[in-house]
Amino acid sequence: MLAYIFRRILWMIPIMLGVAIVIFTLMFFIPGDPISATISGTSRDLELAREIHGLNQPYFTRLWNYMSGVFLRFDFGLSWNFGTRVTQDLMGRLPRTAILAGVSMFFSVIIGIPLGIVAATRHNKLPDRISMVISMFGVSMPPFWLAVILVSIFAVKLGWLPSFGIGGIKYYILPALANCFQGVTGFARQTRSSILDNIRSDYVSTARAKGVSERRILWSHIMTNSLIPIITFSGAQASRLLVGAVVVENVFSIPGLGSYIVTAISKRDYNAVQGTVIFIAVLFALLMLLVDIVYAYVDPRIKSQYTRKLRRSQHG
């Protein structure tokens, strides 16, 4: 198992390098720079500022300087717009984004999975059809649009909840609802599909022939075998909810990673944009690593595969 985890960690290294190179290249070739966005003056003054800060250096020189700073010194540099270290800004804003994404994931699981179970066990009946209509509605609705609707109803019209800012738990209710709706429908569809694939299996027919109760068949047999695709889906869904949290933050003016990167893009703040993208990519990679570890513990085939390799290496 340790060999499996170590192999997954090694795969994160080229992924992070690739993400850093791509985002640096994109920021290098797009029009504009942080000098023209933050400093006013003559063209000669702007050119002198670019020379002082190394922005007129060749592509590969700047790429090497940036990559060595990020991966050797773990430093994303100084934000041109905020005047603070990018690493410090990211760590300060991460808890708000993490709370929003975590609450969204929690509600997606506790609502979506039971909804999928009801739909699968009532296949082609009214609960199944209602569940699928809700799922299609959720898949086709962008989180930011749902956020605007929720603000219009519950904040502007009814005045029940705040429409922006941060504070107590009530400030996260509308953002979490807007962000988790697609997660709920996604888990519902995946759970329904997984259960329907297993409910027609031979071992289910055998258990019924032996007189095992439907409740025990569902929870002891069907759900156990349906967990593997659900766990796989949960990793991708957690990543989507994290991205959704970054988008929804801008609707509700939550000072998290989303508002930070939007401001950085508008100001051509190279270090802030590149640092945020790499930071989010690291979070994605860690989420997928966690899913892979859970997957390895749940799926006995992965355990046996690495156990056999370990035994062969010991006897060899």
N, C-alpha and C positions, 0 to 999 in steps of 0.2 A: 504493500500500500504506500509506503514511503517513497518507493521508486516511482510510482504513478504520480504522486503529488509533486515530486522533484521534477519530473518530466514536464508537467503542466507549468510549473514556475519558470522553467527554462524557456518555454514557448513565449512567455510574456516579454522576454528581452527583445527579440526581433520585432515584435508587435509595437512596443513602445518606441523603438528606434524608427520604425517606419512611420508611425503617427507623427513623431517630432519632425522628421524630414519633410513629410507632406505639408504639414501646417506651416512650417518655416518657408517652404518654397512658395506656397500660395500667398503668404503675407509679403514675401519679397517682390513678387511680380505684379501684385495689384497696384493700381494707381494710388498716389498719395503716400504720405509718411507722417509719423508723429510730430515732426518738426513743423511742417506746414499746418498741422491741425492744432498745435498748442502754442506756437510762437508767431508773433506778428512782426514784420520788418521787411526790409528790402530783400531782393533776390540774393544779393551778396551776403547779407546777414544770415539768411537761411542756409546758404551753401556752406558758410563758415561753421554754423551749428552742426550741420550734417557731418562735416569733416571732424569736428571735435568729438562727436559721439560715435564715429565710425560707421555712419550710415551710407557713406559713399564708397565703402570698401567692396571688393569683388564678392560675388555670391559665395564661392567656396570658403573664402576667408571668414565671412560672417557666419556661415553655416558651422564651420569648425568651432569658432568662438562660442556660439550658442550651444551646440551639442556638448562641448566639453564643460561648459558651465552647468548645464542641466544634469548630465549623467555622471560627471566626476565630482562636482561640488554641490550638487543638488540645489542649485540656485536658479530660479526663473528670472532673475534680474529685477530691475526697478520699474515700477509702473510710471509711464510718462504722464498720465492724466492725474493719478492720485498721489504721486510722489512717495509711495511706500513700497516695501518689498512685496512682490507678487505672491510669494509663498505665504507671507503673513496675511495678506488679504484673503487668499483662498482658504486658509485654515480658519480664519475668523468667520467667513461666510458659509463654510461647509455645514455646520450644525443645522442651520435653517433649512437648507436644501435637503439634508439627510432626514430631518424630521418630516418634512412634507412628503418625500419619497417613501419613507418608512411607513407613515400612516396610510398612504395610498396603497402600498403593497399589502398592509394588514387587512384593510377593508376589501381589497380585491380578492384575497384568499378566503376570508371568512364568509363573504357573500357569494363570490363566483363559484367556488367548488360545490357548496350545497345546492346552488341553483342548477349546476350541471348534473348533479346526482338526481335531483328531482326530474329533470328533463329526460335523462336516460332511462330511469325506472318507469317513467310514464311516456314511453316512446310513442310518437304519433297521436298522443292525446292532447287535451287542452293545455295542461301545464308545459308540455314540450313545445307546443306551438307558441305560447306566450313567451317562453324563454328564448326561443330563436328570434322572435320579433324584436325583443329587447336587445339581443346580441347584435343583430344587424343594425339596429339603431345606434348602438354604442360604437360599433366599428366605423360607421360612416360619419360620426360626429367628432370634429377636432376638439381637443381639450380647451384651447383658448376660446373657441366659440361658445362652448358650454359654460366656461367661466364668465363670459360676458352676460349670458342669460341668467345665471345664478345671481350675479351682482345686481342685475336689473330688478329681479324679483325679490330676493331676500334682503338686500341691502338698501336699494333705492325705494322700491314700492312699499315693502313691509317694515323695513328698518330693524329687522331682527338681529342681523349680524353685520360686523364691520366690513367695509368694501376694500380696504387697503391697510398696509402697515403690519407691524408685528406687536405682539403683546401676549395675552393669555391664550388658552386653548381655543377660544372662540374665533381667533384670527386665522386658525388653520382649517376650520370646518369647510368653508366654501372652497378654498384652494384644493383641499384633499378630495372633496366630492367631484370637482371638475377634473382632477387628475386621475382618479381611480375608476371612473366610469368605463373607460376602455379596458382597464385591467379586469374589472368584474366580468364584462362580457367575454373577454378573451379566456379567462379561466373557466367560465361556464361552457363555452364551446369546446375547449380542450378536454375538460372533464367528461362532458357528454360523449365526445368522440372516443375517448379511451375506454370508458365503461361499455359502450356499445360494441367495441372491438372484442372485449373480453367476455361479454355476457353471452356471446354465441359460441364460446369455446367448448371443447369436449369435456374439460374438467368441471365446468359448470353443470353440464348435463349429467355427468357422473355423480356429482354431489347431490343433485336433485333426485336422481334415481335411488340414492342411498337414504333419502328422507331428510336431508339437512334442510333446516329452515331457510327461507329466503333472506332473512335478516343476516344470518350467519354467512350465507353464501356471498352476500354483497360486501360485508365488512371484512371477512376473513380471507376471501378468495379473490373476488373481483377487484376490490379497492387496492389490495396489496399488489396485484399485477398491473393496475392502472397507474400506480404512483410514478413509475419510471418516466413515461412521456410527460406527466404533469410536472415532475421535477425539472426535466429538460426545458419545458416551456417556461417555467418560473424564472429561469435565468434570463432568458430573452425579455420576458415581461418586466422583470425588475429593471433592466436597462432602459426599456421604453418609458417606464414610470419615472426614472431619474431624468431622462431627457424631457419628459412632460412637465416635471417639476421645474426644470430650468425655464421652460416656456411660460408656464402658468404664473411663475413668480413675477413676471413683468406685468401681467394683468392686475395683480393685487399689490404691486409695489413692495414686494418682499425683498429685503436686501440680502439676497443669496447669490449663488453662482450665476444665475440667469441674468439678473440686472447688472451684475459686474461685467459679464462678457458683452452684453448689448452696448453698454456705455463704452467699453474698450473698443469695440468695432467702429462705433460712430466717431471716435477720436483717433482712429488708426494707432491705437496703443498696442504696438507689436508684442511687447513682452507679456502684457496682460492677456491678450487673445491667445497667444501660443501657450502660455502657462496654463490657462483655463482648459483649453482643449486637451493638452497632455494630461492634466490632472483628472479630467473626466474620463479619459481613456484608461488611466490607471484604475479608477473606480470600476469601470466596466470589466477590466481584466480581473480584478479581485472578485467581483460578483460571479463571473463565469468560473473562476477557480473554486469558489465556494460551492457552486452548483456541481462542478465536476467531482469534488470530494464527497458531497452527499450522494451523488449518483453512483460513485464507486462503492460506497457502503451499502447502498440499496440493491444494486445489481450484482448478484453473486458471480456473474460471468467475468466481470472485470477483476474481482478479487482472485478468482481461480487462475486467470490469465497471468497475473503478476506473481502469484504464488508458484506456478509452474516454472516461470522464467527464473525466479530466485532459486528454486531447487536445482534447476539445470546448471545455473552458474556455480552453486555450491559443490555439486558433484563433479562438475567439469574441471 
